[in-house]
């Protein structure tokens, strides 16, 4: 299963409790079709101290969410956009912004 987002992309969340939030993609799991977005889909995680001197407790952590719930934000025009793919003459594949006035590659 392929995913339309890559690590480091800025995305906007389309649905759920974090709808409308923007964040950077920290990790992508193409096999599951899930992504982890910075500051979105936060959960409480119970952490046990592993070494002597470590502190345990409850921490906030980002949880995985389905990639279909996120849309990539174009770095040039700053709008959420669908991604078009174009193959150059040298055989390399690039991603394009679908907005008519932008068309930026990223």
N, CA, C and O of each residue as an XYZ file, in Angstrom:
424
protein
N       0.848     -1.190      0.000
C       0.000      0.000      0.000
C       0.885      1.241      0.000
O       1.772      1.370      0.844
N       0.653      2.146     -0.930
C       1.453      3.369     -0.984
C       0.735      4.495     -0.233
O      -0.492      4.514     -0.135
N       1.519      5.419      0.287
C       0.998      6.540      1.066
C       1.392      7.829      0.363
O       2.514      7.945     -0.128
N       0.484      8.799      0.307
C       0.726     10.044     -0.417
C       1.567     11.059      0.345
O       1.932     12.091     -0.218
N       1.884     10.795      1.609
C       2.695     11.719      2.395
C       4.060     11.104      2.681
O       4.220      9.884      2.702
N       5.038     11.979      2.899
C       6.386     11.532      3.232
C       6.794     12.151      4.566
O       6.193     13.127      5.015
N       7.801     11.587      5.185
C       8.334     12.131      6.427
C       8.869     13.538      6.170
O       9.615     13.766      5.217
N       8.481     14.475      7.028
C       8.922     15.866      6.874
C       7.901     16.762      6.209
O       8.038     17.984      6.268
N       6.872     16.196      5.571
C       5.809     17.001      4.957
C       4.992     17.708      6.036
O       4.865     17.209      7.154
N       4.445     18.863      5.695
C       3.484     19.537      6.567
C       2.098     19.121      6.090
O       1.800     19.185      4.897
N       1.254     18.694      7.025
C      -0.089     18.235      6.672
C      -1.133     18.939      7.528
O      -0.833     19.463      8.601
N      -2.367     18.940      7.028
C      -3.509     19.441      7.790
C      -4.441     18.252      8.006
O      -4.658     17.451      7.096
N      -4.989     18.142      9.217
C      -5.860     17.024      9.571
C      -7.271     17.323      9.084
O      -7.802     18.405      9.330
N      -7.883     16.352      8.385
C      -9.192     16.543      7.768
C     -10.366     16.156      8.667
O     -11.441     16.747      8.557
N     -10.182     15.179      9.550
C     -11.298     14.733     10.376
C     -10.810     14.253     11.731
O      -9.625     13.981     11.924
N     -11.747     14.154     12.666
C     -11.424     13.690     14.008
C     -11.309     14.834     14.987
O     -11.669     15.971     14.682
N     -10.801     14.521     16.178
C     -10.735     15.525     17.251
C      -9.732     16.645     16.961
O      -9.840     17.732     17.528
N      -8.762     16.387     16.086
C      -7.749     17.385     15.746
C      -7.990     18.041     14.393
O      -7.053     18.562     13.788
N      -9.229     18.026     13.910
C      -9.575     18.575     12.591
C      -9.114     20.023     12.472
O      -9.393     20.846     13.344
N      -8.399     20.328     11.374
C      -7.927     21.679     11.116
C      -6.522     21.969     11.600
O      -5.934     22.977     11.209
N      -5.966     21.104     12.446
C      -4.616     21.330     12.958
C      -3.577     21.042     11.883
O      -3.751     20.153     11.050
N      -2.493     21.812     11.919
C      -1.363     21.573     11.012
C      -0.215     20.999     11.821
O      -0.036     21.329     12.993
N       0.558     20.139     11.182
C       1.711     19.559     11.853
C       2.650     18.900     10.868
O       2.306     18.676      9.707
N       3.838     18.595     11.348
C       4.871     17.959     10.530
C       4.786     16.446     10.715
O       4.580     15.962     11.828
N       4.945     15.704      9.622
C       4.898     14.240      9.680
C       6.222     13.741     10.261
O       7.295     14.011      9.720
N       6.125     13.003     11.380
C       7.317     12.483     12.046
C       7.693     11.095     11.539
O       8.875     10.772     11.423
N       6.679     10.270     11.234
C       6.937      8.901     10.781
C       5.819      8.443      9.860
O       4.672      8.869      9.994
N       6.171      7.563      8.914
C       5.206      7.006      7.973
C       5.322      5.488      8.006
O       6.425      4.942      7.978
N       4.176      4.808      8.067
C       4.143      3.350      8.015
C       3.296      2.935      6.814
O       2.081      2.780      6.939
N       3.934      2.751      5.637
C       3.175      2.447      4.427
C       2.450      1.104      4.478
O       1.399      0.941      3.859
N       3.006      0.151      5.209
C       2.390     -1.176      5.311
C       1.010     -1.089      5.960
O       0.071     -1.761      5.533
N       0.896     -0.251      7.001
C      -0.382     -0.063      7.703
C      -1.199      1.084      7.124
O      -2.397      1.183      7.389
N      -0.562      1.960      6.330
C      -1.236      3.139      5.799
C      -1.441      4.213      6.849
O      -2.408      4.973      6.788
N      -0.517      4.278      7.828
C      -0.651      5.226      8.933
C       0.539      6.174      9.001
O       1.625      5.885      8.499
N       0.294      7.325      9.647
C       1.334      8.334      9.845
C       1.282      8.825     11.289
O       0.271      8.664     11.972
N       2.384      9.427     11.747
C       2.419     10.085     13.052
C       2.704     11.557     12.790
O       3.710     11.902     12.170
N       1.805     12.430     13.268
C       1.909     13.878     13.036
C       2.238     14.573     14.352
O       1.646     14.280     15.391
N       3.181     15.489     14.288
C       3.642     16.227     15.463
C       2.501     17.042     16.088
O       1.891     17.876     15.419
N       2.222     16.796     17.362
C       1.217     17.552     18.105
C      -0.224     17.161     17.840
O      -1.134     17.827     18.336
N      -0.466     16.097     17.070
C      -1.827     15.659     16.756
C      -2.060     14.231     17.240
O      -1.127     13.434     17.330
N      -3.313     13.921     17.548
C      -3.717     12.588     18.003
C      -2.943     12.185     19.257
O      -2.384     11.091     19.334
N      -2.920     13.090     20.237
C      -2.164     12.871     21.472
C      -2.868     11.854     22.371
O      -4.094     11.844     22.483
N      -2.066     11.002     23.007
C      -2.582     10.004     23.949
C      -1.768     10.077     25.236
O      -0.667     10.628     25.251
N      -2.309      9.523     26.308
C      -1.588      9.394     27.572
C      -0.909      8.034     27.569
O      -1.547      7.013     27.313
N       0.373      8.024     27.852
C       1.142      6.781     27.821
C       1.761      6.546     29.196
O       2.418      7.428     29.749
N       1.547      5.356     29.738
C       2.120      4.997     31.034
C       3.512      4.426     30.801
O       3.666      3.400     30.139
N       4.531      5.098     31.349
C       5.917      4.700     31.121
C       6.519      4.171     32.413
O       6.419      4.793     33.471
N       7.143      3.011     32.298
C       7.782      2.375     33.434
C       9.267      2.749     33.429
O       9.886      2.780     32.365
N       9.849      3.032     34.597
C      11.278      3.350     34.610
C      12.101      2.131     34.177
O      11.908      1.036     34.704
N      13.007      2.318     33.228
C      13.788      1.202     32.674
C      15.131      1.025     33.396
O      15.529     -0.105     33.681
N      15.827      2.114     33.693
C      17.128      2.035     34.354
C      17.040      2.672     35.727
O      16.077      3.365     36.055
N      18.042      2.426     36.496
C      18.130      3.039     37.817
C      18.238      4.549     37.647
O      19.092      5.023     36.898
N      17.404      5.298     38.316
C      17.424      6.759     38.219
C      16.428      7.314     37.223
O      16.133      8.509     37.264
N      15.891      6.482     36.316
C      14.863      6.935     35.371
C      13.562      7.176     36.113
O      13.266      6.515     37.109
N      12.791      8.131     35.616
C      11.484      8.396     36.205
C      10.402      7.763     35.354
O      10.447      7.823     34.125
N       9.443      7.165     36.005
C       8.273      6.630     35.322
C       7.144      7.631     35.438
O       7.313      8.693     36.037
N       5.998      7.305     34.875
C       4.852      8.189     34.994
C       4.012      8.183     33.749
O       4.148      7.316     32.886
N       3.141      9.164     33.669
C       2.234      9.279     32.528
C       2.718     10.435     31.660
O       2.850     11.566     32.128
N       2.981     10.134     30.387
C       3.443     11.167     29.466
C       2.467     11.309     28.300
O       1.691     10.397     28.016
N       2.513     12.454     27.632
C       1.732     12.668     26.417
C       2.584     12.261     25.228
O       3.756     12.629     25.147
N       1.999     11.499     24.298
C       2.728     11.052     23.114
C       1.802     11.085     21.907
O       0.584     10.960     22.039
N       2.397     11.256     20.719
C       1.623     11.225     19.477
C       1.326      9.773     19.121
O       2.172      8.893     19.278
N       0.110      9.543     18.639
C      -0.297      8.205     18.218
C      -0.464      8.191     16.702
O      -0.632      9.237     16.075
N      -0.414      6.991     16.120
C      -0.551      6.848     14.670
C      -1.994      7.113     14.247
O      -2.936      6.827     14.986
N      -2.146      7.662     13.052
C      -3.472      7.892     12.476
C      -3.423      7.503     11.002
O      -2.349      7.449     10.402
N      -4.582      7.237     10.429
C      -4.623      6.859      9.024
C      -4.213      8.029      8.140
O      -4.606      9.169      8.387
N      -3.422      7.744      7.109
C      -2.900      8.775      6.214
C      -4.005      9.448      5.411
O      -3.846     10.590      4.980
N      -5.134      8.749      5.204
C      -6.234      9.326      4.436
C      -6.915     10.470      5.181
O      -7.691     11.217      4.585
N      -6.634     10.619      6.486
C      -7.209     11.708      7.271
C      -6.362     12.975      7.219
O      -6.689     13.968      7.869
N      -5.268     12.947      6.444
C      -4.377     14.103      6.354
C      -4.182     14.508      4.898
O      -4.151     13.668      3.998
N      -4.049     15.827      4.687
C      -3.813     16.351      3.347
C      -2.546     17.198      3.376
O      -2.349     18.006      4.285
N      -1.698     17.010      2.385
C      -0.416     17.714      2.319
C      -0.636     19.201      2.056
O      -1.492     19.578      1.255
N       0.145     20.045      2.737
C       0.104     21.493      2.535
C       1.265     21.859      1.622
O       2.409     21.486      1.880
N       0.963     22.595      0.545
C       1.982     23.023     -0.420
C       2.932     24.013      0.261
O       2.474     24.960      0.900
N       4.253     23.808      0.132
C       5.192     24.736      0.776
C       5.213     26.133      0.157
O       5.603     27.088      0.828
N       4.800     26.277     -1.116
C       4.829     27.585     -1.783
C       3.566     28.386     -1.505
O       3.639     29.504     -0.995
N       2.372     27.807     -1.845
C       1.132     28.576     -1.703
C       0.494     28.425     -0.320
O      -0.380     29.215      0.036
N       0.911     27.431      0.466
C       0.415     27.260      1.829
C      -0.986     26.702      1.928
O      -1.582     26.730      3.005
N      -1.536     26.188      0.817
C      -2.888     25.622      0.822
C      -2.822     24.102      0.884
O      -1.896     23.496      0.344
N      -3.809     23.477      1.546
C      -3.893     22.016      1.481
C      -4.197     21.601      0.040
O      -5.064     22.188     -0.606
N      -3.490     20.602     -0.457
C      -3.624     20.240     -1.856
C      -3.513     18.739     -2.069
O      -2.884     18.028     -1.285
N      -4.139     18.269     -3.149
C      -3.901     16.912     -3.605
C      -2.576     16.933     -4.351
O      -2.143     17.983     -4.827
N      -1.944     15.796     -4.452
C      -0.636     15.736     -5.078
C      -0.727     15.080     -6.440
O      -1.339     14.023     -6.596
N      -0.108     15.721     -7.430
C       0.009     15.133     -8.762
C       1.437     14.618     -8.907
O       2.364     15.171     -8.316
N       1.611     13.568     -9.688
C       2.948     13.030     -9.946
C       3.298     13.246    -11.408
O       2.458     13.088    -12.294
N       4.552     13.608    -11.646
C       5.021     13.841    -13.015
C       6.374     13.157    -13.175
O       7.239     13.246    -12.304
N       6.539     12.475    -14.300
C       7.817     11.827    -14.594
C       8.592     12.723    -15.550
O       8.119     13.042    -16.640
N       9.788     13.126    -15.130
C      10.647     13.974    -15.961
C      11.266     13.164    -17.091
O      11.184     11.936    -17.107
N      11.884     13.862    -18.034
C      12.503     13.201    -19.185
C      13.671     12.296    -18.780
O      13.975     11.322    -19.469
N      14.327     12.627    -17.649
C      15.443     11.792    -17.185
C      14.979     10.580    -16.369
O      15.799      9.787    -15.908
N      13.656     10.443    -16.193
C      13.099      9.279    -15.496
C      12.807      9.500    -14.025
O      12.259      8.613    -13.371
N      13.166     10.680    -13.480
C      12.881     10.955    -12.072
C      11.419     11.364    -11.903
O      10.826     11.973    -12.793
N      10.853     11.023    -10.759
C       9.446     11.299    -10.478
C       9.361     12.432     -9.460
O      10.026     12.387     -8.425
N       8.547     13.447     -9.749
C       8.388     14.578     -8.838
C       6.918     14.734     -8.455
O       6.021     14.286     -9.170
N       6.693     15.379     -7.308
C       5.337     15.658     -6.845
C       5.001     17.114     -7.153
O       5.851     17.993     -7.011
N       3.755     17.372     -7.578
C       3.312     18.712     -7.943
C       2.098     19.121     -7.125
O       1.311     18.276     -6.698
N       1.951     20.433     -6.909
C       0.753     21.000     -6.296
C      -0.346     21.033     -7.364
O      -0.087     21.429     -8.500
N      -1.574     20.619     -7.009
C      -2.666     20.547     -7.972
C      -3.355     21.891     -8.214
O      -4.161     22.000     -9.138
N      -3.058     22.925     -7.400
C      -3.699     24.217     -7.589
C      -3.222     24.841     -8.900
O      -2.030     24.822     -9.205
N      -4.147     25.386     -9.663
C      -3.851     25.904    -10.998
C      -2.866     27.078    -10.970
O      -2.034     27.208    -11.868
N      -2.955     27.917     -9.963
C      -2.085     29.085     -9.910
C      -0.694     28.772     -9.334
O       0.208     29.606     -9.413
N      -0.520     27.595     -8.766
C       0.758     27.247     -8.110
C       1.605     26.303     -8.967
O       2.552     26.749     -9.614
N       1.285     25.028     -8.981
C       2.028     24.046     -9.780
C       3.450     23.797     -9.310
O       4.278     23.314    -10.082
N       3.751     24.118     -8.055
C       5.085     23.980     -7.484
C       5.471     22.503     -7.306
O       4.639     21.684     -6.914
N       6.709     22.178     -7.591
C       7.213     20.818     -7.343
C       7.771     20.751     -5.917
O       8.382     21.702     -5.430
N       7.548     19.619     -5.266
C       8.125     19.399     -3.939
C       8.313     17.937     -3.668
O       8.789     17.564     -2.596
